[in-house]
Amino acid sequence: MELLKDDSGMSTVEYAIGTLAAAAFGGLLYVLLTSDFMRKLMEGLIQRALSSV
């Protein structure tokens, strides 16, 4: 039962999970931002912004 009370490695596991989550989120953002849909959306927004000035 002494093993269940020892949580000395918990912070390492928490950092590893946080790092994996951040990397997965970064990968998802990269895929979304480099997609053709997002490129067309951004071009449309920029063209509308510049044409209204």
mmCIF entry with sequence, helices, sheets and N, C-alpha, C, O atoms, coordinates in Angstrom:
data_MODEL
# 
_entry.id   MODEL 
# 
_entity.id                         1 
_entity.type                       polymer 
_entity.pdbx_number_of_molecules   1 
# 
_entity_poly.entity_id                      1 
_entity_poly.type                           'polypeptide(L)' 
_entity_poly.nstd_linkage                   no 
_entity_poly.nstd_monomer                   no 
_entity_poly.pdbx_seq_one_letter_code       MELLKDDSGMSTVEYAIGTLAAAAFGGLLYVLLTSDFMRKLMEGLIQRALSSV 
_entity_poly.pdbx_seq_one_letter_code_can   MELLKDDSGMSTVEYAIGTLAAAAFGGLLYVLLTSDFMRKLMEGLIQRALSSV 
_entity_poly.pdbx_strand_id                 A 
# 
loop_
_entity_poly_seq.entity_id 
_entity_poly_seq.num 
_entity_poly_seq.mon_id 
_entity_poly_seq.hetero 
1 1  MET n 
1 2  GLU n 
1 3  LEU n 
1 4  LEU n 
1 5  LYS n 
1 6  ASP n 
1 7  ASP n 
1 8  SER n 
1 9  GLY n 
1 10 MET n 
1 11 SER n 
1 12 THR n 
1 13 VAL n 
1 14 GLU n 
1 15 TYR n 
1 16 ALA n 
1 17 ILE n 
1 18 GLY n 
1 19 THR n 
1 20 LEU n 
1 21 ALA n 
1 22 ALA n 
1 23 ALA n 
1 24 ALA n 
1 25 PHE n 
1 26 GLY n 
1 27 GLY n 
1 28 LEU n 
1 29 LEU n 
1 30 TYR n 
1 31 VAL n 
1 32 LEU n 
1 33 LEU n 
1 34 THR n 
1 35 SER n 
1 36 ASP n 
1 37 PHE n 
1 38 MET n 
1 39 ARG n 
1 40 LYS n 
1 41 LEU n 
1 42 MET n 
1 43 GLU n 
1 44 GLY n 
1 45 LEU n 
1 46 ILE n 
1 47 GLN n 
1 48 ARG n 
1 49 ALA n 
1 50 LEU n 
1 51 SER n 
1 52 SER n 
1 53 VAL n 
# 
_struct_asym.id          A 
_struct_asym.entity_id   1 
# 
loop_
_struct_conf.conf_type_id 
_struct_conf.id 
_struct_conf.pdbx_PDB_helix_id 
_struct_conf.beg_label_comp_id 
_struct_conf.beg_label_asym_id 
_struct_conf.beg_label_seq_id 
_struct_conf.pdbx_beg_PDB_ins_code 
_struct_conf.end_label_comp_id 
_struct_conf.end_label_asym_id 
_struct_conf.end_label_seq_id 
_struct_conf.pdbx_end_PDB_ins_code 
_struct_conf.beg_auth_comp_id 
_struct_conf.beg_auth_asym_id 
_struct_conf.beg_auth_seq_id 
_struct_conf.end_auth_comp_id 
_struct_conf.end_auth_asym_id 
_struct_conf.end_auth_seq_id 
_struct_conf.pdbx_PDB_helix_class 
_struct_conf.details 
_struct_conf.pdbx_PDB_helix_length 
HELX_P HELX_P1 AA1 GLU A 2  ? LYS A 5  ? GLU A 2  LYS A 5  1 ? 4  
HELX_P HELX_P2 AA2 MET A 10 ? LEU A 33 ? MET A 10 LEU A 33 1 ? 24 
HELX_P HELX_P3 AA3 ASP A 36 ? SER A 51 ? ASP A 36 SER A 51 1 ? 16 
# 
_struct_conf_type.id          HELX_P 
_struct_conf_type.criteria    ? 
_struct_conf_type.reference   ? 
# 
loop_
_atom_site.group_PDB 
_atom_site.id 
_atom_site.type_symbol 
_atom_site.label_atom_id 
_atom_site.label_alt_id 
_atom_site.label_comp_id 
_atom_site.label_asym_id 
_atom_site.label_entity_id 
_atom_site.label_seq_id 
_atom_site.pdbx_PDB_ins_code 
_atom_site.Cartn_x 
_atom_site.Cartn_y 
_atom_site.Cartn_z 
_atom_site.occupancy 
_atom_site.B_iso_or_equiv 
_atom_site.pdbx_formal_charge 
_atom_site.auth_seq_id 
_atom_site.auth_comp_id 
_atom_site.auth_asym_id 
_atom_site.auth_atom_id 
_atom_site.pdbx_PDB_model_num 
ATOM 1   N N  . MET A 1 1  ? 0.815   -1.200 0.000   1.00 0.00 ? 1  MET A N  1 
ATOM 2   C CA . MET A 1 1  ? 0.000   0.000  0.000   1.00 0.00 ? 1  MET A CA 1 
ATOM 3   C C  . MET A 1 1  ? 0.858   1.264  0.000   1.00 0.00 ? 1  MET A C  1 
ATOM 4   O O  . MET A 1 1  ? 0.363   2.348  -0.307  1.00 0.00 ? 1  MET A O  1 
ATOM 5   N N  . GLU A 1 2  ? 2.110   1.134  0.334   1.00 0.00 ? 2  GLU A N  1 
ATOM 6   C CA . GLU A 1 2  ? 2.987   2.298  0.359   1.00 0.00 ? 2  GLU A CA 1 
ATOM 7   C C  . GLU A 1 2  ? 3.193   2.867  -1.055  1.00 0.00 ? 2  GLU A C  1 
ATOM 8   O O  . GLU A 1 2  ? 3.399   4.071  -1.213  1.00 0.00 ? 2  GLU A O  1 
ATOM 9   N N  . LEU A 1 3  ? 3.139   2.017  -2.067  1.00 0.00 ? 3  LEU A N  1 
ATOM 10  C CA . LEU A 1 3  ? 3.314   2.491  -3.441  1.00 0.00 ? 3  LEU A CA 1 
ATOM 11  C C  . LEU A 1 3  ? 2.190   3.420  -3.872  1.00 0.00 ? 3  LEU A C  1 
ATOM 12  O O  . LEU A 1 3  ? 2.422   4.331  -4.668  1.00 0.00 ? 3  LEU A O  1 
ATOM 13  N N  . LEU A 1 4  ? 0.997   3.217  -3.374  1.00 0.00 ? 4  LEU A N  1 
ATOM 14  C CA . LEU A 1 4  ? -0.134  4.048  -3.752  1.00 0.00 ? 4  LEU A CA 1 
ATOM 15  C C  . LEU A 1 4  ? -0.055  5.447  -3.148  1.00 0.00 ? 4  LEU A C  1 
ATOM 16  O O  . LEU A 1 4  ? -0.653  6.383  -3.678  1.00 0.00 ? 4  LEU A O  1 
ATOM 17  N N  . LYS A 1 5  ? 0.669   5.596  -2.057  1.00 0.00 ? 5  LYS A N  1 
ATOM 18  C CA . LYS A 1 5  ? 0.771   6.897  -1.392  1.00 0.00 ? 5  LYS A CA 1 
ATOM 19  C C  . LYS A 1 5  ? 1.883   7.764  -1.974  1.00 0.00 ? 5  LYS A C  1 
ATOM 20  O O  . LYS A 1 5  ? 1.884   8.979  -1.777  1.00 0.00 ? 5  LYS A O  1 
ATOM 21  N N  . ASP A 1 6  ? 2.821   7.160  -2.681  1.00 0.00 ? 6  ASP A N  1 
ATOM 22  C CA . ASP A 1 6  ? 3.959   7.907  -3.214  1.00 0.00 ? 6  ASP A CA 1 
ATOM 23  C C  . ASP A 1 6  ? 3.585   8.513  -4.564  1.00 0.00 ? 6  ASP A C  1 
ATOM 24  O O  . ASP A 1 6  ? 3.286   7.782  -5.508  1.00 0.00 ? 6  ASP A O  1 
ATOM 25  N N  . ASP A 1 7  ? 3.600   9.838  -4.663  1.00 0.00 ? 7  ASP A N  1 
ATOM 26  C CA . ASP A 1 7  ? 3.279   10.507 -5.923  1.00 0.00 ? 7  ASP A CA 1 
ATOM 27  C C  . ASP A 1 7  ? 4.438   11.380 -6.404  1.00 0.00 ? 7  ASP A C  1 
ATOM 28  O O  . ASP A 1 7  ? 4.222   12.440 -6.990  1.00 0.00 ? 7  ASP A O  1 
ATOM 29  N N  . SER A 1 8  ? 5.663   10.929 -6.154  1.00 0.00 ? 8  SER A N  1 
ATOM 30  C CA . SER A 1 8  ? 6.827   11.740 -6.499  1.00 0.00 ? 8  SER A CA 1 
ATOM 31  C C  . SER A 1 8  ? 7.011   11.886 -8.011  1.00 0.00 ? 8  SER A C  1 
ATOM 32  O O  . SER A 1 8  ? 7.638   12.851 -8.448  1.00 0.00 ? 8  SER A O  1 
ATOM 33  N N  . GLY A 1 9  ? 6.494   10.975 -8.814  1.00 0.00 ? 9  GLY A N  1 
ATOM 34  C CA . GLY A 1 9  ? 6.642   11.070 -10.260 1.00 0.00 ? 9  GLY A CA 1 
ATOM 35  C C  . GLY A 1 9  ? 5.462   11.710 -10.957 1.00 0.00 ? 9  GLY A C  1 
ATOM 36  O O  . GLY A 1 9  ? 5.430   11.765 -12.186 1.00 0.00 ? 9  GLY A O  1 
ATOM 37  N N  . MET A 1 10 ? 4.500   12.190 -10.206 1.00 0.00 ? 10 MET A N  1 
ATOM 38  C CA . MET A 1 10 ? 3.289   12.727 -10.819 1.00 0.00 ? 10 MET A CA 1 
ATOM 39  C C  . MET A 1 10 ? 3.555   13.978 -11.650 1.00 0.00 ? 10 MET A C  1 
ATOM 40  O O  . MET A 1 10 ? 2.961   14.143 -12.715 1.00 0.00 ? 10 MET A O  1 
ATOM 41  N N  . SER A 1 11 ? 4.420   14.846 -11.190 1.00 0.00 ? 11 SER A N  1 
ATOM 42  C CA . SER A 1 11 ? 4.645   16.075 -11.951 1.00 0.00 ? 11 SER A CA 1 
ATOM 43  C C  . SER A 1 11 ? 5.272   15.762 -13.308 1.00 0.00 ? 11 SER A C  1 
ATOM 44  O O  . SER A 1 11 ? 4.971   16.437 -14.293 1.00 0.00 ? 11 SER A O  1 
ATOM 45  N N  . THR A 1 12 ? 6.130   14.759 -13.375 1.00 0.00 ? 12 THR A N  1 
ATOM 46  C CA . THR A 1 12 ? 6.738   14.381 -14.647 1.00 0.00 ? 12 THR A CA 1 
ATOM 47  C C  . THR A 1 12 ? 5.681   13.883 -15.620 1.00 0.00 ? 12 THR A C  1 
ATOM 48  O O  . THR A 1 12 ? 5.704   14.236 -16.799 1.00 0.00 ? 12 THR A O  1 
ATOM 49  N N  . VAL A 1 13 ? 4.763   13.070 -15.136 1.00 0.00 ? 13 VAL A N  1 
ATOM 50  C CA . VAL A 1 13 ? 3.689   12.557 -15.987 1.00 0.00 ? 13 VAL A CA 1 
ATOM 51  C C  . VAL A 1 13 ? 2.785   13.702 -16.433 1.00 0.00 ? 13 VAL A C  1 
ATOM 52  O O  . VAL A 1 13 ? 2.364   13.741 -17.589 1.00 0.00 ? 13 VAL A O  1 
ATOM 53  N N  . GLU A 1 14 ? 2.487   14.614 -15.546 1.00 0.00 ? 14 GLU A N  1 
ATOM 54  C CA . GLU A 1 14 ? 1.634   15.746 -15.898 1.00 0.00 ? 14 GLU A CA 1 
ATOM 55  C C  . GLU A 1 14 ? 2.298   16.630 -16.948 1.00 0.00 ? 14 GLU A C  1 
ATOM 56  O O  . GLU A 1 14 ? 1.633   17.098 -17.872 1.00 0.00 ? 14 GLU A O  1 
ATOM 57  N N  . TYR A 1 15 ? 3.593   16.861 -16.817 1.00 0.00 ? 15 TYR A N  1 
ATOM 58  C CA . TYR A 1 15 ? 4.305   17.644 -17.825 1.00 0.00 ? 15 TYR A CA 1 
ATOM 59  C C  . TYR A 1 15 ? 4.315   16.920 -19.168 1.00 0.00 ? 15 TYR A C  1 
ATOM 60  O O  . TYR A 1 15 ? 4.161   17.556 -20.211 1.00 0.00 ? 15 TYR A O  1 
ATOM 61  N N  . ALA A 1 16 ? 4.492   15.616 -19.157 1.00 0.00 ? 16 ALA A N  1 
ATOM 62  C CA . ALA A 1 16 ? 4.506   14.839 -20.402 1.00 0.00 ? 16 ALA A CA 1 
ATOM 63  C C  . ALA A 1 16 ? 3.148   14.904 -21.092 1.00 0.00 ? 16 ALA A C  1 
ATOM 64  O O  . ALA A 1 16 ? 3.082   15.078 -22.309 1.00 0.00 ? 16 ALA A O  1 
ATOM 65  N N  . ILE A 1 17 ? 2.078   14.768 -20.339 1.00 0.00 ? 17 ILE A N  1 
ATOM 66  C CA . ILE A 1 17 ? 0.736   14.843 -20.922 1.00 0.00 ? 17 ILE A CA 1 
ATOM 67  C C  . ILE A 1 17 ? 0.471   16.249 -21.459 1.00 0.00 ? 17 ILE A C  1 
ATOM 68  O O  . ILE A 1 17 ? -0.098  16.403 -22.540 1.00 0.00 ? 17 ILE A O  1 
ATOM 69  N N  . GLY A 1 18 ? 0.874   17.261 -20.719 1.00 0.00 ? 18 GLY A N  1 
ATOM 70  C CA . GLY A 1 18 ? 0.709   18.638 -21.186 1.00 0.00 ? 18 GLY A CA 1 
ATOM 71  C C  . GLY A 1 18 ? 1.503   18.914 -22.453 1.00 0.00 ? 18 GLY A C  1 
ATOM 72  O O  . GLY A 1 18 ? 1.021   19.604 -23.351 1.00 0.00 ? 18 GLY A O  1 
ATOM 73  N N  . THR A 1 19 ? 2.712   18.383 -22.528 1.00 0.00 ? 19 THR A N  1 
ATOM 74  C CA . THR A 1 19 ? 3.538   18.556 -23.721 1.00 0.00 ? 19 THR A CA 1 
ATOM 75  C C  . THR A 1 19 ? 2.915   17.863 -24.923 1.00 0.00 ? 19 THR A C  1 
ATOM 76  O O  . THR A 1 19 ? 2.888   18.422 -26.020 1.00 0.00 ? 19 THR A O  1 
ATOM 77  N N  . LEU A 1 20 ? 2.414   16.651 -24.721 1.00 0.00 ? 20 LEU A N  1 
ATOM 78  C CA . LEU A 1 20 ? 1.751   15.934 -25.817 1.00 0.00 ? 20 LEU A CA 1 
ATOM 79  C C  . LEU A 1 20 ? 0.499   16.667 -26.283 1.00 0.00 ? 20 LEU A C  1 
ATOM 80  O O  . LEU A 1 20 ? 0.234   16.746 -27.483 1.00 0.00 ? 20 LEU A O  1 
ATOM 81  N N  . ALA A 1 21 ? -0.268  17.201 -25.343 1.00 0.00 ? 21 ALA A N  1 
ATOM 82  C CA . ALA A 1 21 ? -1.477  17.941 -25.707 1.00 0.00 ? 21 ALA A CA 1 
ATOM 83  C C  . ALA A 1 21 ? -1.122  19.206 -26.487 1.00 0.00 ? 21 ALA A C  1 
ATOM 84  O O  . ALA A 1 21 ? -1.790  19.537 -27.466 1.00 0.00 ? 21 ALA A O  1 
ATOM 85  N N  . ALA A 1 22 ? -0.080  19.911 -26.061 1.00 0.00 ? 22 ALA A N  1 
ATOM 86  C CA . ALA A 1 22 ? 0.338   21.124 -26.766 1.00 0.00 ? 22 ALA A CA 1 
ATOM 87  C C  . ALA A 1 22 ? 0.835   20.798 -28.173 1.00 0.00 ? 22 ALA A C  1 
ATOM 88  O O  . ALA A 1 22 ? 0.546   21.532 -29.119 1.00 0.00 ? 22 ALA A O  1 
ATOM 89  N N  . ALA A 1 23 ? 1.576   19.710 -28.315 1.00 0.00 ? 23 ALA A N  1 
ATOM 90  C CA . ALA A 1 23 ? 2.066   19.311 -29.636 1.00 0.00 ? 23 ALA A CA 1 
ATOM 91  C C  . ALA A 1 23 ? 0.908   18.913 -30.548 1.00 0.00 ? 23 ALA A C  1 
ATOM 92  O O  . ALA A 1 23 ? 0.905   19.247 -31.733 1.00 0.00 ? 23 ALA A O  1 
ATOM 93  N N  . ALA A 1 24 ? -0.069  18.206 -30.000 1.00 0.00 ? 24 ALA A N  1 
ATOM 94  C CA . ALA A 1 24 ? -1.236  17.814 -30.799 1.00 0.00 ? 24 ALA A CA 1 
ATOM 95  C C  . ALA A 1 24 ? -2.034  19.042 -31.224 1.00 0.00 ? 24 ALA A C  1 
ATOM 96  O O  . ALA A 1 24 ? -2.492  19.119 -32.364 1.00 0.00 ? 24 ALA A O  1 
ATOM 97  N N  . PHE A 1 25 ? -2.202  19.995 -30.322 1.00 0.00 ? 25 PHE A N  1 
ATOM 98  C CA . PHE A 1 25 ? -2.919  21.228 -30.649 1.00 0.00 ? 25 PHE A CA 1 
ATOM 99  C C  . PHE A 1 25 ? -2.167  22.023 -31.713 1.00 0.00 ? 25 PHE A C  1 
ATOM 100 O O  . PHE A 1 25 ? -2.781  22.570 -32.629 1.00 0.00 ? 25 PHE A O  1 
ATOM 101 N N  . GLY A 1 26 ? -0.850  22.087 -31.596 1.00 0.00 ? 26 GLY A N  1 
ATOM 102 C CA . GLY A 1 26 ? -0.043  22.769 -32.606 1.00 0.00 ? 26 GLY A CA 1 
ATOM 103 C C  . GLY A 1 26 ? -0.157  22.101 -33.966 1.00 0.00 ? 26 GLY A C  1 
ATOM 104 O O  . GLY A 1 26 ? -0.240  22.781 -34.989 1.00 0.00 ? 26 GLY A O  1 
ATOM 105 N N  . GLY A 1 27 ? -0.163  20.778 -33.985 1.00 0.00 ? 27 GLY A N  1 
ATOM 106 C CA . GLY A 1 27 ? -0.332  20.052 -35.242 1.00 0.00 ? 27 GLY A CA 1 
ATOM 107 C C  . GLY A 1 27 ? -1.686  20.310 -35.867 1.00 0.00 ? 27 GLY A C  1 
ATOM 108 O O  . GLY A 1 27 ? -1.798  20.478 -37.082 1.00 0.00 ? 27 GLY A O  1 
ATOM 109 N N  . LEU A 1 28 ? -2.711  20.341 -35.038 1.00 0.00 ? 28 LEU A N  1 
ATOM 110 C CA . LEU A 1 28 ? -4.058  20.624 -35.534 1.00 0.00 ? 28 LEU A CA 1 
ATOM 111 C C  . LEU A 1 28 ? -4.144  22.036 -36.111 1.00 0.00 ? 28 LEU A C  1 
ATOM 112 O O  . LEU A 1 28 ? -4.727  22.238 -37.176 1.00 0.00 ? 28 LEU A O  1 
ATOM 113 N N  . LEU A 1 29 ? -3.570  23.005 -35.414 1.00 0.00 ? 29 LEU A N  1 
ATOM 114 C CA . LEU A 1 29 ? -3.555  24.380 -35.933 1.00 0.00 ? 29 LEU A CA 1 
ATOM 115 C C  . LEU A 1 29 ? -2.806  24.470 -37.254 1.00 0.00 ? 29 LEU A C  1 
ATOM 116 O O  . LEU A 1 29 ? -3.238  25.171 -38.169 1.00 0.00 ? 29 LEU A O  1 
ATOM 117 N N  . TYR A 1 30 ? -1.692  23.769 -37.356 1.00 0.00 ? 30 TYR A N  1 
ATOM 118 C CA . TYR A 1 30 ? -0.911  23.784 -38.595 1.00 0.00 ? 30 TYR A CA 1 
ATOM 119 C C  . TYR A 1 30 ? -1.735  23.240 -39.758 1.00 0.00 ? 30 TYR A C  1 
ATOM 120 O O  . TYR A 1 30 ? -1.761  23.826 -40.841 1.00 0.00 ? 30 TYR A O  1 
ATOM 121 N N  . VAL A 1 31 ? -2.405  22.115 -39.524 1.00 0.00 ? 31 VAL A N  1 
ATOM 122 C CA . VAL A 1 31 ? -3.225  21.513 -40.584 1.00 0.00 ? 31 VAL A CA 1 
ATOM 123 C C  . VAL A 1 31 ? -4.355  22.456 -40.982 1.00 0.00 ? 31 VAL A C  1 
ATOM 124 O O  . VAL A 1 31 ? -4.636  22.627 -42.168 1.00 0.00 ? 31 VAL A O  1 
ATOM 125 N N  . LEU A 1 32 ? -4.998  23.065 -39.996 1.00 0.00 ? 32 LEU A N  1 
ATOM 126 C CA . LEU A 1 32 ? -6.100  23.972 -40.308 1.00 0.00 ? 32 LEU A CA 1 
ATOM 127 C C  . LEU A 1 32 ? -5.629  25.220 -41.041 1.00 0.00 ? 32 LEU A C  1 
ATOM 128 O O  . LEU A 1 32 ? -6.244  25.639 -42.021 1.00 0.00 ? 32 LEU A O  1 
ATOM 129 N N  . LEU A 1 33 ? -4.547  25.809 -40.571 1.00 0.00 ? 33 LEU A N  1 
ATOM 130 C CA . LEU A 1 33 ? -4.094  27.077 -41.147 1.00 0.00 ? 33 LEU A CA 1 
ATOM 131 C C  . LEU A 1 33 ? -3.447  26.915 -42.511 1.00 0.00 ? 33 LEU A C  1 
ATOM 132 O O  . LEU A 1 33 ? -3.381  27.880 -43.273 1.00 0.00 ? 33 LEU A O  1 
ATOM 133 N N  . THR A 1 34 ? -2.969  25.728 -42.839 1.00 0.00 ? 34 THR A N  1 
ATOM 134 C CA . THR A 1 34 ? -2.364  25.512 -44.149 1.00 0.00 ? 34 THR A CA 1 
ATOM 135 C C  . THR A 1 34 ? -3.337  24.874 -45.134 1.00 0.00 ? 34 THR A C  1 
ATOM 136 O O  . THR A 1 34 ? -2.946  24.536 -46.251 1.00 0.00 ? 34 THR A O  1 
ATOM 137 N N  . SER A 1 35 ? -4.584  24.706 -44.742 1.00 0.00 ? 35 SER A N  1 
ATOM 138 C CA . SER A 1 35 ? -5.570  24.097 -45.638 1.00 0.00 ? 35 SER A CA 1 
ATOM 139 C C  . SER A 1 35 ? -6.018  25.107 -46.696 1.00 0.00 ? 35 SER A C  1 
ATOM 140 O O  . SER A 1 35 ? -5.913  26.318 -46.505 1.00 0.00 ? 35 SER A O  1 
ATOM 141 N N  . ASP A 1 36 ? -6.514  24.585 -47.800 1.00 0.00 ? 36 ASP A N  1 
ATOM 142 C CA . ASP A 1 36 ? -6.978  25.429 -48.902 1.00 0.00 ? 36 ASP A CA 1 
ATOM 143 C C  . ASP A 1 36 ? -8.183  26.267 -48.475 1.00 0.00 ? 36 ASP A C  1 
ATOM 144 O O  . ASP A 1 36 ? -8.308  27.427 -48.869 1.00 0.00 ? 36 ASP A O  1 
ATOM 145 N N  . PHE A 1 37 ? -9.060  25.683 -47.677 1.00 0.00 ? 37 PHE A N  1 
ATOM 146 C CA . PHE A 1 37 ? -10.236 26.408 -47.186 1.00 0.00 ? 37 PHE A CA 1 
ATOM 147 C C  . PHE A 1 37 ? -9.823  27.640 -46.386 1.00 0.00 ? 37 PHE A C  1 
ATOM 148 O O  . PHE A 1 37 ? -10.367 28.726 -46.587 1.00 0.00 ? 37 PHE A O  1 
ATOM 149 N N  . MET A 1 38 ? -8.869  27.473 -45.485 1.00 0.00 ? 38 MET A N  1 
ATOM 150 C CA . MET A 1 38 ? -8.443  28.590 -44.637 1.00 0.00 ? 38 MET A CA 1 
ATOM 151 C C  . MET A 1 38 ? -7.732  29.656 -45.469 1.00 0.00 ? 38 MET A C  1 
ATOM 152 O O  . MET A 1 38 ? -7.884  30.850 -45.208 1.00 0.00 ? 38 MET A O  1 
ATOM 153 N N  . ARG A 1 39 ? -6.956  29.233 -46.468 1.00 0.00 ? 39 ARG A N  1 
ATOM 154 C CA . ARG A 1 39 ? -6.271  30.199 -47.331 1.00 0.00 ? 39 ARG A CA 1 
ATOM 155 C C  . ARG A 1 39 ? -7.289  31.054 -48.084 1.00 0.00 ? 39 ARG A C  1 
ATOM 156 O O  . ARG A 1 39 ? -7.136  32.272 -48.172 1.00 0.00 ? 39 ARG A O  1 
ATOM 157 N N  . LYS A 1 40 ? -8.321  30.417 -48.623 1.00 0.00 ? 40 LYS A N  1 
ATOM 158 C CA . LYS A 1 40 ? -9.354  31.163 -49.345 1.00 0.00 ? 40 LYS A CA 1 
ATOM 159 C C  . LYS A 1 40 ? -10.131 32.082 -48.404 1.00 0.00 ? 40 LYS A C  1 
ATOM 160 O O  . LYS A 1 40 ? -10.483 33.203 -48.772 1.00 0.00 ? 40 LYS A O  1 
ATOM 161 N N  . LEU A 1 41 ? -10.390 31.611 -47.210 1.00 0.00 ? 41 LEU A N  1 
ATOM 162 C CA . LEU A 1 41 ? -11.098 32.428 -46.229 1.00 0.00 ? 41 LEU A CA 1 
ATOM 163 C C  . LEU A 1 41 ? -10.294 33.674 -45.872 1.00 0.00 ? 41 LEU A C  1 
ATOM 164 O O  . LEU A 1 41 ? -10.842 34.775 -45.821 1.00 0.00 ? 41 LEU A O  1 
ATOM 165 N N  . MET A 1 42 ? -9.000  33.504 -45.627 1.00 0.00 ? 42 MET A N  1 
ATOM 166 C CA . MET A 1 42 ? -8.152  34.645 -45.280 1.00 0.00 ? 42 MET A CA 1 
ATOM 167 C C  . MET A 1 42 ? -8.012  35.613 -46.456 1.00 0.00 ? 42 MET A C  1 
ATOM 168 O O  . MET A 1 42 ? -8.029  36.829 -46.263 1.00 0.00 ? 42 MET A O  1 
ATOM 169 N N  . GLU A 1 43 ? -7.876  35.083 -47.667 1.00 0.00 ? 43 GLU A N  1 
ATOM 170 C CA . GLU A 1 43 ? -7.796  35.958 -48.841 1.00 0.00 ? 43 GLU A CA 1 
ATOM 171 C C  . GLU A 1 43 ? -9.071  36.779 -48.991 1.00 0.00 ? 43 GLU A C  1 
ATOM 172 O O  . GLU A 1 43 ? -9.011  37.968 -49.301 1.00 0.00 ? 43 GLU A O  1 
ATOM 173 N N  . GLY A 1 44 ? -10.218 36.153 -48.774 1.00 0.00 ? 44 GLY A N  1 
ATOM 174 C CA . GLY A 1 44 ? -11.487 36.873 -48.861 1.00 0.00 ? 44 GLY A CA 1 
ATOM 175 C C  . GLY A 1 44 ? -11.596 37.965 -47.819 1.00 0.00 ? 44 GLY A C  1 
ATOM 176 O O  . GLY A 1 44 ? -12.055 39.069 -48.111 1.00 0.00 ? 44 GLY A O  1 
ATOM 177 N N  . LEU A 1 45 ? -11.173 37.657 -46.597 1.00 0.00 ? 45 LEU A N  1 
ATOM 178 C CA . LEU A 1 45 ? -11.217 38.666 -45.531 1.00 0.00 ? 45 LEU A CA 1 
ATOM 179 C C  . LEU A 1 45 ? -10.303 39.845 -45.838 1.00 0.00 ? 45 LEU A C  1 
ATOM 180 O O  . LEU A 1 45 ? -10.677 40.998 -45.625 1.00 0.00 ? 45 LEU A O  1 
ATOM 181 N N  . ILE A 1 46 ? -9.110  39.555 -46.336 1.00 0.00 ? 46 ILE A N  1 
ATOM 182 C CA . ILE A 1 46 ? -8.160  40.622 -46.650 1.00 0.00 ? 46 ILE A CA 1 
ATOM 183 C C  . ILE A 1 46 ? -8.671  41.469 -47.814 1.00 0.00 ? 46 ILE A C  1 
ATOM 184 O O  . ILE A 1 46 ? -8.565  42.695 -47.785 1.00 0.00 ? 46 ILE A O  1 
ATOM 185 N N  . GLN A 1 47 ? -9.225  40.815 -48.837 1.00 0.00 ? 47 GLN A N  1 
ATOM 186 C CA . GLN A 1 47 ? -9.752  41.568 -49.978 1.00 0.00 ? 47 GLN A CA 1 
ATOM 187 C C  . GLN A 1 47 ? -10.918 42.458 -49.565 1.00 0.00 ? 47 GLN A C  1 
ATOM 188 O O  . GLN A 1 47 ? -11.019 43.597 -50.021 1.00 0.00 ? 47 GLN A O  1 
ATOM 189 N N  . ARG A 1 48 ? -11.798 41.947 -48.705 1.00 0.00 ? 48 ARG A N  1 
ATOM 190 C CA . ARG A 1 48 ? -12.917 42.779 -48.238 1.00 0.00 ? 48 ARG A CA 1 
ATOM 191 C C  . ARG A 1 48 ? -12.418 43.944 -47.403 1.00 0.00 ? 48 ARG A C  1 
ATOM 192 O O  . ARG A 1 48 ? -12.943 45.053 -47.503 1.00 0.00 ? 48 ARG A O  1 
ATOM 193 N N  . ALA A 1 49 ? -11.408 43.701 -46.579 1.00 0.00 ? 49 ALA A N  1 
ATOM 194 C CA . ALA A 1 49 ? -10.877 44.775 -45.739 1.00 0.00 ? 49 ALA A CA 1 
ATOM 195 C C  . ALA A 1 49 ? -10.215 45.855 -46.585 1.00 0.00 ? 49 ALA A C  1 
ATOM 196 O O  . ALA A 1 49 ? -10.373 47.044 -46.311 1.00 0.00 ? 49 ALA A O  1 
ATOM 197 N N  . LEU A 1 50 ? -9.476  45.447 -47.611 1.00 0.00 ? 50 LEU A N  1 
ATOM 198 C CA . LEU A 1 50 ? -8.782  46.427 -48.447 1.00 0.00 ? 50 LEU A CA 1 
ATOM 199 C C  . LEU A 1 50 ? -9.731  47.153 -49.393 1.00 0.00 ? 50 LEU A C  1 
ATOM 200 O O  . LEU A 1 50 ? -9.497  48.316 -49.721 1.00 0.00 ? 50 LEU A O  1 
ATOM 201 N N  . SER A 1 51 ? -10.779 46.499 -49.832 1.00 0.00 ? 51 SER A N  1 
ATOM 202 C CA . SER A 1 51 ? -11.703 47.149 -50.761 1.00 0.00 ? 51 SER A CA 1 
ATOM 203 C C  . SER A 1 51 ? -12.644 48.124 -50.052 1.00 0.00 ? 51 SER A C  1 
ATOM 204 O O  . SER A 1 51 ? -13.222 48.995 -50.702 1.00 0.00 ? 51 SER A O  1 
ATOM 205 N N  . SER A 1 52 ? -12.805 47.998 -48.761 1.00 0.00 ? 52 SER A N  1 
ATOM 206 C CA . SER A 1 52 ? -13.699 48.903 -48.037 1.00 0.00 ? 52 SER A CA 1 
ATOM 207 C C  . SER A 1 52 ? -12.997 50.179 -47.591 1.00 0.00 ? 52 SER A C  1 
ATOM 208 O O  . SER A 1 52 ? -13.647 51.091 -47.079 1.00 0.00 ? 52 SER A O  1 
ATOM 209 N N  . VAL A 1 53 ? -11.701 50.259 -47.773 1.00 0.00 ? 53 VAL A N  1 
ATOM 210 C CA . VAL A 1 53 ? -10.942 51.435 -47.336 1.00 0.00 ? 53 VAL A CA 1 
ATOM 211 C C  . VAL A 1 53 ? -10.970 52.505 -48.377 1.00 0.00 ? 53 VAL A C  1 
ATOM 212 O O  . VAL A 1 53 ? -10.384 53.571 -48.183 1.00 0.00 ? 53 VAL A O  1 
# 
